[in-house]
Amino acid sequence: MIAALSHLTRLARTGYVFAREGVFALVDTRALPLPERTAIALARLIERPSAKEGTKDDSGRLAAALTKLGPTYVKLGQFMATRPDVVGAQIATSLESLQDRMPPFPQSEAEAVIVAAFDRPLNQTYASLGPAVAAASIAQVHKAEIDIDGARKIVAVKVLRPGIERRLNADLAAFFFAARTAENLSTEAQRLRPVEAVATLARSVKIEMDFRLEAAAASEMAENTKDDPDFRVPTVNWDRTAREVLTLEWIDGTPLNDRAALEARGLDLPALGRSVIQSFLRHALRDGFFHADMHPGNLFVDADGKLVAVDFGIMGRLGPKERRFLAEILYGFITRDYRRTAQVHFDAGYVPRHHSVDDFAQAIRAIGEPIHNRTAEDISMAKLLMLLFEVTGLFDMRTRPELLLLQKTMVVVEGVARTFDPKLDMWSTADPVVREWIARHLGPAGKLEGAVEGAGEIGRFLGQVPSLLNRAGTILDQIDDITRNGLVLAPESVEAIGRAEARRNRWATGGLWMIALMLGWIAWLLL
């Protein structure tokens, strides 16, 4: 009861800030039932005058409201940018620019976090620790020096913001409450799976708050890319890394958001754009592990001309099935083989079998054909995937969070690449990476490797047969007992069901009273 009231209070504050910042002006109320239209009209009565001056398409209001609500909501906004199927393409695009920037916390607090993390004086960990050079909602970064064999080496030190974990956990609990309520009340919400989306956000945030996991992600990507000619990852200093502190090699390179400096170095910018796209696709297809926050501020060019990525708090993973799915989709659109692309969806189990492959291929053709009639600079793989996800909703395809994260990252890397070459042909850039993966995994060598793996799976299955037969026998005995005597519930189970039903009825009544009180409060404010 107390927890639910706490969640409702937090969500009510969110609704109030949204109303004041004019977020509800972004909602198209024409298709909504009368109660929802009335609620939104009442909420809009308390908009700030400055918010009323904006236009209906001014979706920057949402980013402003999320920033005002604090760090958890900034993370939520960045995550919503990966869910155009939920918030719409326009809002998702506007949230791509949501910046996670906060004032730095005091140097003394950062030093106290480091001392507590390593349980030793600061000067035994770092020879020097400079002021913060960047600050975000979860952490801030300092430039420091360490002694290695009598020589000084510059490193980057990331320090967790004090008290942030408690605040994030409270806000995430409110998000889970809202998501569960939505799924209980709406079948469309069940298809979009908001509870799973919040769980994905929660996992991402928890990983971001444990810098040992971020260090592991950087280490794994470094291992995957050690032979790449045009991409590398900073080295982790494990001796100076803990849950609240991360120490990495300092990257003294040129950031990709400093175009003037890149041009002054005489770099081939169109080639740099192609390298960004191909590196991302190579990591996604070859490794199944990709950097999911590749905005220009997280990418540098070092003295050797290599791309260097930093900030590994948000990473994406694709399993073998998802990698094949991505490669087949891109290859199908490159070759205009729409039925093959449709069949991939069915083979992966993403589209229910009661739908027609040919009907789905027809829908995909409606996306692909207009693209092939446009010039290279108008063709966007990210937009194509966004349209594809919209079409899949018509065929009851359930949301795949890992593919949406991939699509969001593709939007970012495409944007980076096109800043260096507006006429960049995305398809010809992607073609060699996709064809290499197709030849490697779907060609003769891939089929032979698949056959060997399949034989191993059969061997493991045969080894489990005795255990499976024993479990099957137990289940048959239980079914026989049920058919003889009926399904009998224990008295404790019947009592628990009654208590749960009573609680649900009380919460429904309490929720209605809460809504009535909020509407009365808004009316009082207006008077």
N, C-alpha and C positions, 0 to 999 in steps of 0.2 A: 504493500500500500504506500509506504513512505517513499520507496524507490520510484514507483510509478508517478507519484506527485512531483518528485524531483525531476523526472524526465519531462513531464508535461510543462513544468515551469521553464525548463531550459528551451523546450520547443516553442513555448509561447513567446519567450524573449526573441527567438529566431524569427518568428512570424512578425513580431512588432518591428524589428529592424528591417526586415524585407518590406513591410508596408511603408515605413518611413522613407526608405531609399527608393521607392517606386518600382520594386521588382515585379509586383503584381500587374503592372502595366504591360509586361511582356507576355501575359497569358491571353490567348485568344479565347474569349468566353462564349463565342457564338455557338459552339457545339456542347457547352456544358449545361447540365440541368439547372433549373431555377435556384435551388438552394445554394449551389456553388457560385453561380453568378452573383447572387445577393451578397454572399460572404466576401467575395472579391471586391464588389462595389463598396461595401462598408470599409474594408481594409484600405482602399484607395483614398478614403476621406481623410486619412491621417498622413498622407504623403507630405514630404517636405516641399515647400514652394519651389526650391531649386530642382527637385526631382520632377515636378509637374512640367517644368520648362523643357525637359528632354523629349525626344521623339519615342514613339512606340518601339522602334527598332534599336533604341539605345541600350543594347544588352550589356554595356559596360556597367550598368547599375548593379547587376548581379555580382560582378567582381568587386565593386566597391562595398556592397553589403557584406560579402564573405570576408573581406579584409577587416571590416569593422568588428565582425563577430569573433575574430581571433584565429590562432594558428590551426586548430582542428578544422575550421571551416575553410581556411585557405587550402589545406590538404584535400578537403572534400571537393572544393572547386576544381582543383587540378585533376582529381579523379573523375569528376563529372565530365571533364573535357574528353575523357576516354569513352563516354557513354552517349554518343549522339542518338542511339536508339531510344534513350530515356528522355533526355533534355532537348533533343532536336539539334539539327546540324548548325543552326545559326548560333545558339547559345554555346554549344560545344566549341565552336571556332573562336568565339569571343573569349572563352575561358582559357584558351591556349596561351594568352598573353598575361594571365594572372601571375604576378610576381610574388615569390615567397621571400619578401625582404622585411626585416624587422630591425629596430635599433639594437645595437650591441649591448650585452649586459656587462657590468663592470669587470675590469681586469682582475680585481681581487677575487671575485666570485669564480672566474675561469681558473685562476691559480688554485683556489680551494678545491675545485672539482678534480683537477689533475693530482693534487697532493693526496686526496682521499682515494682516487682510483688506483694509485700505485703504492700508497702507504709508505711514502718516503718524501724527504724534502724536495722542493721543486728543482733545485740546482743539481740534484742527483739524476734527474730525468732529462732536463734540457739545460744547455749551457746558457741560453737566453731565450726569452719568450716575448715577442713584440706584441703590440696592440692588435685588436681584431682587424682583419682586412676585408671581411665579409660576414654578414649576420643574416640568419634566416629564422624561421619559427622554432625549429628544433635544435639548431646548433649554430656556432659561429667558428670561423677559421682564423687562426693566428699563424704568423710566420715566425719560425723558431730556428735555433741552431742546436746541433748535437755534436758531441766529441766522439770520433771514431778513430782509434789508433793515433791519437794526438792531433788529428786534423779536424777542422770544423766543416760541417755539412749542413746546408739549409734544408729544412723540412716544412711541410704544412701540417698544422695540428688542428684537428676538428674537436670542439668541446661541446658536450651536451648542455643545453640550456637548463639551469636549475629549476625544479618544480614542474617541468613541462609534462612529465609522464602522468602525474596525477590529473592534470587538466584534460589531457587527451583522453584518458580512460573514462572520465566522467562524460565527456561529449560523445564518445563512441557508444557508450551504454545508451544514451538518449537516441542515437541514430538506429541502434538495433531495435529499440522499443518502437520507433516510428516505422521501421521496415516490417517488423512482425505484424503490426497493426494493419499496414497496407495490404500485406499478403492475406490476412484473414478477411479483409473486406472486399478485395478486388481480384477477379480472375486474371485480368490483364497484368496486374502486379505480380501474380504468381508466374506468369510467362517471363516477365522481365527479371524476376528473382532478386528483389532488392536486398533480402537478407544475405544472400550469397555475395552481392556487390559490397555491402557493408563489411562482411567478413573479409573480403579481399582487401578493402581499404584498411581494415584493422591490422591484417597481417603485414601489409606494406608499411604502416606506421610503426608497428612493433619492430620490424626489421630496421627501419630507419633509426630507431631509438637505441639499438644495440650495435655499436660500431664494430664489434667483433664480426658480426654477420656481414656488414658492409665491407670490412677488410677481406673476408672470405670471398665475397663476390668479385672484388678487384683482383684477388689472387687467381680465382678460377678463370676470369676473362684474360688475365695476363698469360696463363698457361695455354688457353685456347688460341691466342693470337701471337704467340712467340715467333712464329715463322711468317707472319704477314708482313709484306714489304712496305706497307704504307700506314700501319696502325700500331699503336702500342699503349700500354697502361702503366701508370706510376707504380713504383715498387712499394710494397707495404713494409713498414718497420714494425714487426710483430713484438719486439721487446718493449715498445712504447705505445702499445695498443691495448685498450681495455674496453669494458662495456660503455664507458662514458667518454673515452678519448681515443681518437684515431690519428696515427702518425703516418704520413705518406711522403714519398719523394716530392720535393718542390718542383713544379713544372715552370721553367723559365722560358715560356714560349709566347707566341702571339695568339690571342683569342680570336675566334672566328667572327666575333661581333665587332672587331676593329678592322674594317675593310681598308682604311687608309694605310694602316701599318702593314697589312698583307700586301698591298700594292707596292708600298715602298720597298719591301723585300724582293720584289720582282717575281712573285709566285704566279703560277699559271692558275688563275681563279676558276675557269671552267673545269680544268682537270681536278682541282680541289673539290668542286661540287660533285663531280662523278665519283670521286673517292669516298665522299661521305655516304652517298647512296649505296655503292657497292660494298662498302665495309659493313653497313647495317644489314643488308640482305645476306651477306656472307655469314655474319654472326647468327642471324635468325635461322637460316636454312642449314648451314653446315654444323653449327654448334648447338642450336636450339637454346641459346642463352644470349640475350642482347641487352644493351644499355637502353633503358626505356625513358631516358630524360636527356636526349641528345640536342638540347637547344644550344645556340652559339656560345653562350657563356660557359658551357661545360666542355667545349671542344677547343683545343689549341693546336698550333703547328709548331713543332720544335725546330731546333737548329738544323736537323737533318731533313726537314720537310715532311716528317711523319705526322699524321693525326694522333693526338693524345687526348683521351677522354678522362674526365674527373667526375667525382660525385656518383658513387655507385649505390645510393640508397634505394633507387627504384630500378629494378631489373625485371626483364620478362623471360619466361621460359616457354618453349614449345616442345611437346613430345614428338616422337617419330610420326604419329598420325597427323598432328597439326602441321608439321614441317612438310609432309607430303601434300597435305591439303593446300597449303600456301603455294608450293611450287607448281602443283597441277593447275591451280586457279590462274596464276600469272602466266603459265605456259599456254593454257587454253585461250586466254584473251590475246596473247601475243600472236598465236596461230589462228585465232578466230574459230576454234573448235569448241562451240558452246555446249554441245551435247556431252563432250568429255568433261567440261567444267561442271555441268549439272550432275553427271554420274558420280563425280568425286564427292559431292555433298551427300549423296545417298550411300555411297560406299563407306563414308566416314560415320554414317549413322546420325548426321546432323539434321536431316530432313526426314520426317516420318514416312514409312513405306506406303501409306495409303495415297500419297500424292503421286502424280505422274512425272516421270523423268522428262518426258517430252514437253510437258507444260512448263516445267521449271526451266528447261533449256530455252524455251521461247521467252520467258521473262528475262533470262540472262542476256539473250540476244538483244533485247530492248535496251540494255545497258551498254553492251559492247559495240554495237554497230555505229551509234553516233560518235563514239570516241575515235573510230578509225576514219571518220570523215573530217577530223579536225587537224589543225597544225600541231606540230610537236609541242610547242609551248603551252597549248591548251589541254594537253593530256595529263591527267593526274592519276597515279595508281591509288593514292590515298582516297581521292574522291570516288574512284571506281569501287573500292572496297566499302566505302560508306554507303553508296547506292546499293551494293550487293547485300549488305546487312539489312537495308530497308526492305528489299524484295523478299528476303528470307522470312521476314515477319509474316508475309502473306501465305507462306507455306509452313507455318507453325514451327519454324526452326527456333530452338531455344537459344538464348543468348550465350555466347562463349566469351567469358571475360578475358581469357588470354589472347584471343584474336582481336578483341577491341583494344587492348593495350598495344598490340602490334600495329593496328590501324592508326591509333593516336600517335605513336612514335613515327610512323611513316609520314604523317602530316607534317611533323616537325622537321624531319630530315629532308623532305621534299622542299619545304620552305627555305631551309638553309642552302640547299643546292641551287635553287632558282635565284637566290640573291646574288650568286656568283655567275650564273648563266641563265638569263630569263628564257632563252630558247632551248634549254636543255631538253633533249628527247629522253623522257623517263624510260620508255620501253627499250630503246636500243642500249641504254645504260644498264638496265637490269638484265637484258637478254643473256649476256655471257655467264653471269652468275647463276641464273635459273637453268640455262642449258647444261652447265657443268654439273649442277646438282641432279638434274634429270638423267644425264648420261651416267653419272656415278651410281645412282641408287635405283634407277628403273631400267638401266641397260643390262647387258649380260653379266658384268661383274656384280652389280647390285642384286640381280636375281639369284646368282650363285650364293652370295652371302646370305640372302634371305632364306634360301633352301637350307643352308647349314644351321641358321638360327632356328628355323622351323623344326629341324630334326632334334635339336636340343630341347625345344619346348615339348615335343612328343615324348622324349625320354623322361623329362621331369614329370609330365602328366602320368606316364605309366608307373612311375615310382610312387605317385600319390593315390593310385587306384585302390589299394587295400584300405587306406584311411577313408576314402570317399565311400566305399561300399559299406563300411562300418557305420558311418554317419547316416547313410541312406536307410540302413536297417533300423536305426534308432528313430528316424523321422517316421518311417512306416508304422512302427509300433505305436508312436504317439497318435498318428492319424487313426489307427485302428481303435485306440481307446476313446477318441472323440466320437467316432461314428457309433460306437456301442453305447456310450454313456452320455453323449452330448457335450457341448462346450460349457464347462462350469467355471464361473468366476468366483474367486475367493471373496468372503465378506469384506476383507480389507479393500479389494479392488472396487467392489460396488460402492463402498463408502467414499473412496477417493474420487470416483467418477462423479458422485453427487456433490462433493465439495468443489470440484473443478467447475461444474456447471453453475453452482451458486456463485462462485467467484466471477465467472464470466458475466453473469447477469448483473452483479453489483458493479463491475467495471463499466458495463454499457451505460447503466444509469448514472454512474459518477462522471463518465465522459460527457454525457448530455448536459449535466449540471455545470461542468467546467466550461463547455462552449457557451452556455447561457450567461454565465458570469463574465466571460471575456467580452461578449457582445455588449453586455450592460456597461462594462468598464469603458469600452470604446465610445458608447453613446454618452457616458458621463463626461469623458474628455472633450467630446464635441460640444457639449452644452457649456 
